[in-house]
Amino acid sequence: MFIECTIRRKLGTHPEIDGTTYHFMPIATGEHVAIVPDEAHAERLLAIPSFREFPEGRVEFIPIEPPPEKVEPELVGTQVATPNVADMSRDQLIAYADLIGMRKPHPAIGTDKLRGNVAAFLELRASGDNDDPVEPEEDPKE
């Protein structure tokens, strides 16, 4: 079964179910699609709002270039710094959100709400619990 992930990430989405990782990659028409042959896995994915069934047919996957190999910093006695979100201006928060892979914030979102969304995104990413794609809520009133 073909399933589409409605969240578009530069390097695709890679959820894991029962030890099987599915690679939702872009196809020629722009959708991110994976083949999920296991019916139980397909049902679990389709229960998540970000996934939906994709009509079968000719699906032409686009090869994605992996990012250049990153050189890990020397971690003996050092720590990699994370920017202090509390000290960032609105423009810096918007640029940082894009840099870390968040969806572009709504133009009407308040600075405090945006700051909270960025902090929550970083916390979620640090926890390593990113099996289910979660997008922070936006509050256009702030």
C-alpha positions in Angstrom: 0.0 0.0 0.0 1.2 3.5 -0.8 0.9 6.0 2.1 1.6 9.7 1.9 3.1 11.8 4.7 1.7 15.3 4.5 4.6 16.8 6.4 7.4 17.7 4.0 10.9 17.5 5.4 14.0 18.1 3.4 15.4 14.6 3.9 12.0 12.9 4.1 10.2 11.4 7.2 11.4 8.1 8.7 9.0 6.6 11.2 9.8 3.2 12.8 7.1 0.7 13.6 8.1 -2.6 15.3 11.7 -2.4 14.1 10.7 -1.5 10.5 11.7 2.0 9.3 9.6 3.5 6.5 11.2 6.1 4.3 8.6 8.8 3.1 10.5 10.4 0.3 9.4 12.9 -2.4 8.0 11.7 -5.7 8.0 13.6 -9.0 4.7 15.3 -8.2 5.9 16.6 -4.8 4.2 14.3 -2.3 6.2 12.3 0.2 5.3 8.6 -0.2 6.4 5.3 1.1 5.4 1.7 0.3 4.0 0.0 3.5 3.4 -3.7 2.7 2.5 -4.6 6.3 -1.3 -4.0 6.9 -0.9 -3.6 10.6 1.8 -1.0 10.1 -0.3 0.8 7.4 -3.3 0.9 9.8 -1.1 2.5 12.6 0.3 5.1 10.2 -3.2 5.9 8.8 -4.4 6.5 12.4 -2.0 9.5 12.6 -3.4 12.7 11.0 -0.2 13.4 9.1 -0.5 10.2 7.0 -3.1 9.2 4.4 -3.5 6.6 1.7 -2.0 7.5 -1.6 -3.6 6.2 -4.8 -1.6 3.4 -6.4 -0.1 3.9 -9.8 3.1 4.9 -11.3 5.1 6.5 -8.5 8.5 7.9 -9.5 10.7 8.5 -6.5 13.2 11.3 -6.6 16.7 10.5 -5.3 17.7 12.8 -2.4 21.3 13.8 -1.8 22.3 13.1 1.8 23.8 16.1 3.6 27.6 16.3 3.6 29.1 14.3 6.3 29.2 16.3 9.5 32.4 16.3 11.5 31.5 15.7 15.2 33.1 18.2 17.5 35.5 16.9 20.1 33.3 16.1 23.0 35.9 15.3 25.6 35.6 17.9 28.3 33.4 20.2 26.0 29.8 20.7 25.4 28.0 21.9 22.3 26.1 25.1 23.0 22.4 25.6 22.1 21.3 29.2 21.5 19.3 30.7 24.3 15.8 31.0 22.9 14.8 33.4 25.7 17.3 36.0 24.4 16.3 35.9 20.7 14.4 38.6 18.9 11.3 37.7 16.9 13.3 37.8 13.6 16.0 35.6 15.2 13.4 33.1 16.4 11.8 32.8 12.9 15.2 32.3 11.3 16.2 29.7 14.0 12.9 27.9 13.5 13.7 27.5 9.8 17.3 26.4 10.6 16.2 23.6 12.9 13.6 22.3 10.5 10.4 23.6 12.0 7.5 24.6 9.8 7.4 28.3 8.9 5.6 30.1 11.7 2.4 31.9 11.0 3.0 35.7 10.5 0.4 36.6 13.2 1.9 34.3 15.9 3.0 36.2 19.0 6.7 36.3 20.0 6.1 34.6 23.3 4.1 31.8 21.7 6.8 31.4 19.0 9.5 31.3 21.6 7.5 28.5 23.4 7.1 26.6 20.2 10.8 26.7 19.4 11.7 25.6 22.9 9.1 22.7 22.8 10.5 21.6 19.4 14.1 21.6 20.8 12.9 19.7 23.9 11.1 17.1 21.8 14.1 16.7 19.5 16.5 16.4 22.5 14.3 13.6 24.0 14.7 11.6 20.8 11.0 10.9 20.8 10.2 11.9 17.3 8.5 8.8 15.9 5.2 10.6 15.4 5.6 14.0 13.7 4.3 16.8 15.9 4.0 20.3 14.8 3.7 23.1 17.5 0.4 24.8 17.7 0.2 28.4 16.4 -1.8 31.1 18.1 -2.6 33.9 15.6 -4.1 36.0 18.4 -0.8 36.8 20.1 
